[in-house]
Amino acid sequence: MKFCSSCIFLLLCLAAPAGLAAQCASAPQGELRANPGRPTVADPAGITEYGVLEVEYGWNHAWLGGQARENDFGALLKFSALCDLELRWSPDTVISQDGQRGFGDNWIGAQYRFFHQSRTLPTMAASYMVKIPSASAARGLGTGQVDQQIKFLASKDLGATHFDFNASALVIGRPADGGRDTAAEIDLSVSHPVWKKLALTGEIYGDTSLNNAVPGFTSTLWALTCNLSPRLVVDAGMDTTLTPAAPFRKRFVMGVVYSIGELYPGLRRRLHQ
């Protein structure tokens, strides 16, 4: 029943008439523009342009401590099904760790923007994501448990500087007894253009303790992004732990964001007639 209800909801979103977007501030105006959520941990409160499908794809190389290394290739597919509602699917397509390689977990969910930025207040949104445990627990690539994330997001532009703030509640399944642990995560990122199409992004983020075996940690990420075109953005940066309990010592990240195109035929023409 839950699966059928989700399918019906998705079909209703896809079939929403273009007339509902007549007052949609995020409807495409001229050339499509990407809305990057990477390389930072924090996501923007703003969503993809209405009716537009967008993809993010990246490679992470993490130093776990000692000689241990991890490589993973992850994606995020975003679709703004309604003016303020974005559907999300985030698969870890390949994970390689300690000689083991395989498919990762899949996260699915949605983000709803409930307030648009004003002169004094930021854009605000809420999101919910649930993990489908598709990674192999036997090979140590995943836990085999269902996890959940509930997030509050706020974004604000002050001149040319952009701020993203996220506060998340995490519900993580225990592999041993099937129970649940909870933790909170706080993220703050700042981005500012430094030269032509190049921008510098800095972020600090951290998690509270999950349980006695998994303590809290704090980490910082610094990256460069380059807008090759309004709909294509590339990035590269380094994530470094600030506390000894982080899940990795440092991590190199690089990736791309691309606005694929509009899925509602004739939407742009109808909105701007």
KAMOZI-V606662 format. One record per residue. N is the residue number from 0. SS is DSSP state (H for helix, E for strand, L for the rest). PSI is psi in radians with two decimals (999 if undefined). BURIAL is b if it has 9 or more other C-alpha atoms within 8 Angstrom, else e. Layout:
n-><N | N>
ss-><SS | SS>
psi-><PSI | PSI>
burial-><BURIAL | BURIAL>
This chain:
n-><0 | 1 | 2 | 3 | 4 | 5 | 6 | 7 | 8 | 9 | 10 | 11 | 12 | 13 | 14 | 15 | 16 | 17 | 18 | 19 | 20 | 21 | 22 | 23 | 24 | 25 | 26 | 27 | 28 | 29 | 30 | 31 | 32 | 33 | 34 | 35 | 36 | 37 | 38 | 39 | 40 | 41 | 42 | 43 | 44 | 45 | 46 | 47 | 48 | 49 | 50 | 51 | 52 | 53 | 54 | 55 | 56 | 57 | 58 | 59 | 60 | 61 | 62 | 63 | 64 | 65 | 66 | 67 | 68 | 69 | 70 | 71 | 72 | 73 | 74 | 75 | 76 | 77 | 78 | 79 | 80 | 81 | 82 | 83 | 84 | 85 | 86 | 87 | 88 | 89 | 90 | 91 | 92 | 93 | 94 | 95 | 96 | 97 | 98 | 99 | 100 | 101 | 102 | 103 | 104 | 105 | 106 | 107 | 108 | 109 | 110 | 111 | 112 | 113 | 114 | 115 | 116 | 117 | 118 | 119 | 120 | 121 | 122 | 123 | 124 | 125 | 126 | 127 | 128 | 129 | 130 | 131 | 132 | 133 | 134 | 135 | 136 | 137 | 138 | 139 | 140 | 141 | 142 | 143 | 144 | 145 | 146 | 147 | 148 | 149 | 150 | 151 | 152 | 153 | 154 | 155 | 156 | 157 | 158 | 159 | 160 | 161 | 162 | 163 | 164 | 165 | 166 | 167 | 168 | 169 | 170 | 171 | 172 | 173 | 174 | 175 | 176 | 177 | 178 | 179 | 180 | 181 | 182 | 183 | 184 | 185 | 186 | 187 | 188 | 189 | 190 | 191 | 192 | 193 | 194 | 195 | 196 | 197 | 198 | 199 | 200 | 201 | 202 | 203 | 204 | 205 | 206 | 207 | 208 | 209 | 210 | 211 | 212 | 213 | 214 | 215 | 216 | 217 | 218 | 219 | 220 | 221 | 222 | 223 | 224 | 225 | 226 | 227 | 228 | 229 | 230 | 231 | 232 | 233 | 234 | 235 | 236 | 237 | 238 | 239 | 240 | 241 | 242 | 243 | 244 | 245 | 246 | 247 | 248 | 249 | 250 | 251 | 252 | 253 | 254 | 255 | 256 | 257 | 258 | 259 | 260 | 261 | 262 | 263 | 264 | 265 | 266 | 267 | 268 | 269 | 270 | 271 | 272>
ss-><L | H | H | H | H | H | H | H | H | H | H | H | H | H | L | L | L | H | H | H | H | L | L | L | L | L | E | L | L | L | L | L | L | L | L | L | L | L | L | L | L | L | L | L | L | L | L | L | L | E | L | E | E | E | E | E | E | E | E | E | E | E | E | E | E | L | L | E | E | E | E | E | E | E | E | E | E | E | E | E | E | E | L | L | E | E | E | E | E | E | E | E | E | E | E | E | E | L | L | E | E | E | L | L | L | E | E | E | E | E | E | E | E | E | E | L | L | L | L | L | L | L | E | E | E | E | E | E | E | E | E | E | L | L | L | L | L | L | L | L | L | L | L | L | L | L | L | E | E | E | E | E | E | E | E | E | E | E | L | L | E | E | E | E | E | E | E | E | E | E | E | E | E | L | L | L | L | L | L | E | E | E | E | E | E | E | E | E | E | E | E | E | E | E | E | L | L | E | E | E | E | E | E | E | E | E | E | L | L | L | E | L | L | E | L | L | E | E | E | E | E | E | E | E | E | E | E | E | E | L | L | E | E | E | E | E | E | E | E | E | E | L | L | L | L | L | L | L | L | E | E | E | E | E | E | E | E | E | E | E | E | E | L | L | L | L | H | H | H | H | H | L | L>
psi-><-0.73 | -0.73 | -0.77 | -0.73 | -0.71 | -0.71 | -0.75 | -0.75 | -0.75 | -0.74 | -0.67 | -0.68 | -0.76 | -0.48 | 0.08 | 2.29 | 2.56 | -0.44 | -0.46 | -0.33 | 0.19 | -0.56 | 0.33 | 2.00 | -0.35 | 0.19 | 2.53 | 2.31 | 1.87 | -2.40 | 2.50 | 2.55 | 2.30 | 2.68 | 1.37 | 2.37 | -0.27 | 2.84 | 0.06 | 2.81 | -0.66 | 2.45 | 2.63 | 2.59 | -0.48 | 2.70 | 3.02 | 2.63 | 2.53 | 2.26 | 0.12 | 2.42 | 2.28 | 2.56 | 2.48 | 2.44 | 2.38 | 2.87 | 2.31 | 2.29 | 1.96 | 2.41 | 1.95 | -0.17 | 2.48 | -2.33 | 0.03 | 2.36 | 2.70 | 2.36 | 2.34 | 2.53 | 2.01 | 2.66 | 2.83 | 2.08 | 2.15 | 2.39 | 2.10 | 1.55 | -0.57 | 3.02 | -0.75 | 0.25 | 2.16 | 2.19 | 2.49 | 2.43 | 2.12 | 1.72 | 2.47 | 1.79 | -0.67 | 2.36 | 2.38 | 2.12 | 2.26 | 0.75 | -0.07 | 2.49 | 2.49 | -3.04 | 2.61 | -2.90 | 2.88 | 2.35 | 2.35 | 2.62 | -2.76 | 2.75 | 2.30 | 2.13 | 2.00 | -0.09 | 2.26 | 2.55 | 2.36 | -3.02 | -0.61 | -0.45 | 2.64 | 2.88 | 2.38 | 2.54 | 2.91 | 2.56 | 2.73 | 2.29 | 2.48 | 2.43 | 2.25 | 2.00 | 1.35 | -0.22 | 2.59 | 2.03 | -0.56 | -0.56 | 0.13 | 0.32 | -0.15 | 3.09 | -0.32 | 0.18 | 2.71 | 2.20 | 2.78 | 2.64 | 2.22 | 2.26 | 2.45 | 2.35 | 2.48 | 2.38 | 2.47 | 2.40 | 2.18 | 1.70 | -2.25 | -0.04 | 2.35 | 2.32 | 2.41 | 2.27 | 2.29 | 2.45 | 2.10 | 2.56 | 2.22 | 2.32 | 1.91 | 2.24 | 2.47 | 2.18 | -0.54 | -0.91 | 0.05 | 0.09 | -2.93 | 2.48 | 2.70 | 2.65 | 2.90 | 2.62 | 2.36 | 2.31 | 2.42 | 2.12 | 2.61 | 2.35 | 2.43 | 2.34 | 2.44 | -0.49 | 2.05 | -1.99 | 0.17 | 2.36 | 2.60 | 2.32 | 2.29 | 2.54 | 2.53 | 2.38 | 2.86 | 2.82 | 2.58 | 3.00 | 2.33 | -0.75 | -3.02 | -0.50 | -0.31 | 1.61 | 2.97 | 2.93 | 2.89 | 2.45 | 2.83 | 2.51 | 2.41 | 2.32 | 2.80 | 2.41 | 2.61 | 2.13 | 1.63 | -0.52 | 2.96 | -0.53 | 0.04 | 2.08 | 2.33 | 2.73 | 2.81 | 2.49 | -3.08 | 2.33 | 2.18 | 2.34 | 2.54 | -0.19 | 2.66 | -0.26 | 0.08 | 2.67 | -0.16 | 2.84 | -0.78 | 2.83 | 2.24 | 2.34 | 2.51 | 2.63 | -2.95 | 2.58 | 2.28 | 2.24 | 1.84 | -0.86 | 3.06 | 2.40 | -0.22 | 1.82 | 2.33 | 0.09 | -0.85 | -0.75 | -0.73 | -0.67 | -0.46 | 0.30 | 999>
burial-><e | e | e | e | e | e | e | e | e | e | e | e | b | e | e | b | e | b | e | b | b | e | e | b | e | b | b | b | e | e | e | b | b | b | e | e | b | b | b | b | e | b | b | b | b | b | b | b | b | b | b | b | b | b | b | b | b | b | b | b | b | b | b | b | e | e | e | b | b | b | b | b | b | b | b | b | b | b | b | b | b | b | b | b | b | b | b | b | b | b | b | b | b | b | b | b | b | e | e | b | b | b | b | b | b | b | b | b | b | b | b | b | b | e | e | e | b | e | e | e | e | b | b | b | b | b | b | b | b | b | b | b | b | b | b | b | b | e | e | e | b | b | b | b | b | b | b | b | b | b | b | b | b | b | b | b | b | e | e | e | b | b | b | b | b | b | b | b | b | b | b | b | b | b | b | e | e | e | e | e | b | b | b | b | b | b | b | b | b | b | b | b | b | e | e | e | e | b | b | b | b | b | b | b | b | b | b | b | b | b | e | e | e | e | b | b | b | b | b | b | b | b | b | b | b | b | b | e | e | b | b | b | b | b | b | b | b | b | b | b | b | b | e | e | e | b | e | b | b | b | b | b | b | b | b | b | b | b | b | b | e | e | e | e | e | e | b | b | e | e | b | e | e>
